[in-house]
Amino acid sequence: MKTMLKRNWLLLLALAAPFVFLAAVWPQIPERIPIHFNASFTPDGWMNKPWGALLLPLTSPLVVTITLVWFRFDPKMAKCDPETREHVGKVLRQVLLALTVLFGGMSVAVIWAAWGDLSPITKVVYYGVPFLYVVLGNGMSKLRPNYTIGIRVPWTLESPTVWMKTHRLGGRLLVTVGLALMLAVALGVEKVPYVIALLATLGTWALVVITYAFVLSRKETHVAA
């Protein structure tokens, strides 16, 4: 128990932070909370208090719990040595921490939006999503085959070599995309073009890495034949 708390204390702190914030400002939170925003970051979907305020803070622990339980029973990890399992687990916790911080920031920003200030939600999306890309991309090249996190397509799961090469490329590309989006924000990109670029780069990245994995797998099959 002590080892688990020592290993996950930062993640637990990030999970608790939004609830502490909500407890501090609960009487001042309006009855209607924005839960959906258009490409201009203008609210276009609402939910009543308390669930509108609690939606994102409750989502984070649910995602973390499901992911860690899934990882605990991941059959590919069960076949690996303890050092490899620990290594993949460390990357997984880093990604979950970044995701939890992003959700926590969104939780706070949503309350600010309910008060009429939309600038926090813009900043969280502008910087939080690219930061998540960088964290995920940085850890991706260090992942070993598993069913919990990574580019889990048939061609990567069937071949350790295809997995390694695909994640090495995918990680570098994702870090590049994240840094490029941050640079675009620093240069003053408008909201709608930013959202379009966010979606387009992610879709392009997915297409590139899946195609790359397929091509590598075909080459490996031909060499084996």
N, C-alpha and C positions, 0 to 999 in steps of 0.2 A: 504493500500500500504506500509506504513512504517513498519507494523507488518510483512508483507511478506518479505520485504527486510532484516529486522533484523533477521528473522528466516532462511533465505536462503543466507546470505551474503557470507558464506564460499563456498557454492556450486557455486554461481555466480562468485566468484573469481577464483575457479578451472576451470570453463568453459572459463573464459576470458584469463587465463594465456597462453595457447598454441598460441592464436592469437597474444598476445603481443610478444611472442618469435618469431613467424613467421615474424611479422612486422619488428623486429629488425634485422633479418638475411636474409630477402627476397632476396636482391641482390646477396647474396653468395650461394643461394640454386641452385643446378644443375637442368638441364632441365628434367632429368629422376629421378624419386623417387621410391625406392623399397617399394612395398606395400604387398608383401607376402614373407614368409621365410620358408625354410624347417626345418626338425627336428634338424639340426645342426646350425640353425639360420643364414643360408646363403641365401641372396636374390635370389628368383627364379621367381618373378613377379614384373613388373614395370608399372608405370603410369607417364604420362608427367605432368609437371608443367603447370598450378597451381593446378589441381585437385588432383594430387598425394600428394601434401603437405597439402591440405585442407581436405582430405577425413576423417581422424580421428577427427580433431578439429570440423568439421561440424556434425559428427555423434553424439558426446556427447550431444550438446543441443537438437538435434532431439530426442534422446532416453529419455532424462530428460523431455522434454515437453510432449511427448506422454504418458510417464508413469504417470506424475503428473495429466494430464487431465483425463486419465483413472481412476486414483485413486479418482479424484474429483467426478466422476459419478459411482463409484463402488457401486452396489446396496446392497451388504452385509454391507458396511461401513455406508450406509445411515440409516440402521436399528440399528446401535450402538449408544451408548451415546457419547457425545462430548469428554469425557476423553479417551475412547477407540480409537476413531478416531484420536485424537491427538497422542496417544501412537504409533499406527501403522504408522501414518504419520512420526513420528520422526525416527522410524526404517527405513522406506523407504528412507528418506532423507539421513540417514547415509550410506545406501547401495549405493545410487546414487552418493554420494560424493566420496566413495571409487572407484566406477566404473569410475567416471569422472577423478579422479587423475590417475588411471591406463591408461585411454585413453590419458590423457594429457602427461603422461610419455612416452607412445608409440609414440605420435605425435613428441615429441622432439627426441626420439631415432631413429625414421625413418629418420629424417633429418641428424642426425649424421651418420647413415648408408649410406645415399647418399653421404656423404663426405668421406666414406671409413672406418669409425670406427664402428665396430659391437658390441663393448663391452657394450654400453648403452642399446641396444635392449636385450642383454642377461640378464643384471641386472634387467631390468623391468619385463621380463618374470619370472626370477628366484624368485624375491621377491614380485613383484606386484600382481601376480595371487594368491599365497598363502595368502597374506595380505587380498585380497578381500574375500577369503574363510573364513578367521578368522572373518572379520567384518560381513559377511552374517550369519555365524554360530552363532556368539554371539547374533545377533539380532533376529535370528529365533525362539528361545525359548520364546521370548516375544510377538510374533505375535498373533493376533486374526484372526479368519476366514475372508478371503477377497479374491477377484478375481484378485488382482494386484500383490502381492508378496507372495512367500512361496511355499510349496509343494501342488500345486493345482490339486489334482487328485480326482475322484469321492468320494472315501471313506473318505478323509479328509474334503471335502466340505459339505458332508451330515451329519457329526457328529462332534460337537465341541470337544468331548472327544478324538476321533481319531485324530483330527487336533492337539490338544494340545500335546498328547503323541508322535505323529509322529514328530512334530517340535522340541520337547524337545530332542528326540534321534537324529534327523537329525542335529540339531544345534551343539550338542556335537561332533558328528562324523565329521562334516565339520571343526570345529575348530581344532580337532585332526589331520585331513588330512593336513590342512594349516600349522600347526606347524611342522608336520613330514616332509613336503616338504621343509620348511625353514631349518630344521636340516640337511636334505640331501644335501642342497646347501652348508651349513657350513662345511659339511664333504667332500666336493669336488666332488659331483656326476657329471658325464659327461653329456653333453647336450642331446644326444639322449636318454639315460636311464631316464633322468629327464622328457623329454616330454612324454615318454611311461608311466612313473609313474603318471604324471599329468592327462593323459587321462584315465588310468586304474583306478585310485582312484576315479575320478569323476564318471565314469561309474558304479563302484562297489557301491559307495555311493547312487546313484540314484536307483539302483536295490534293495539295502537293505531297504531304507526308503519306497519305493513303496510297496515292499513285506510286510513290517511291517504294513503299513497302511491297506493293504488288509486283513491280518490276524486279526488285531484288529477289523476291521469292521465285519468280519465273526463271531468273538466271540461275539461281541455286538449284532448281529442279532440273534444268537442262544440263548443268555440270554433273549432277549426281547420276543422270541418265547416261 
